[in-house]
Amino acid sequence: AAAGSTVELGCSTRGDPAPQVQWHKERGDLPWGRHEVDRDHTLRLYAVTSADAGVYVCTAQSQLGTAAAATFLHV
């Protein structure tokens, strides 16, 4: 991603009941005041900087278990 741009990271889940979804960044916090997660569980990072580079993990959890997927962001 180019520095200063907005990045969208998708996380598609299914289940009945619908799983709870959480995003986190390995070795750091999500950028305070510059991120949001919409109803479709898409993580948006605004005005990204080199400090935002790293591994982002989407975790889905229900009473049936937990699943996670990770992606690496380069800035």
N, C-alpha and C positions, 0 to 999 in steps of 0.2 A: 504494500500500500504506500502511496505517496504521503509524506508528512503533511499534516493539515487536512487530510481528507477524512471522510466518514467511511467506516468499515462496517459491513453487516456480516455476522456469522450466524448461520442457520442451525437449528436443532429440531429435527422432526421426530415426534414421538407418537405412539399409539398405545391404547390400552383402555380397559374397562374394569374399574374406573380409570379415568385419565391420570397418568402419573404426575407427580410434582417434579418440576424442572428447576434446576439451579445452574448458574454459570459461575465459574471462578477462574482465576488465573494462577497457574503454577508459579511459585516463587514471587508472589506479589499480590496486590489487590487490584480489583477493577478500577479504572481511572475515576477518581472521585469527581462527581459533578459533570462527567463527560460520557456517561453511558446510560443506556436504558434497555430493558427487555420488553418486547411487545407481547401481545396475546398469543402469537404463534411461536413464542420462545426464541425469536430472533434477537441476538445481542447486537446493539448498535454502539459503536465507539466513535465519538466525535472528536475532530481536530487531533488525530492521532500524532504521537511523537515517537521518537526512537525508544523512549522508556516504556511504551506500550507493546513493543515487540515481545514475543514469547509464546508460550503454550496456553491456550484457552480450552477449558474442559466444560462440557455440558453433561450434567448428570440427571438422569430420570429415575425416580424412585416410586414404587407402589408396594402394596402388601405382597405382591408376587416376586419382588426383587428389585435390583438396581442395575442400570446399564449406564455406561459413560462413553463419550466420544471426545477426541481431542483434535485440535488443529493448531498449526503454528502460524503466527502472524509475523511477517517481515515488514519493517517500516524503513 
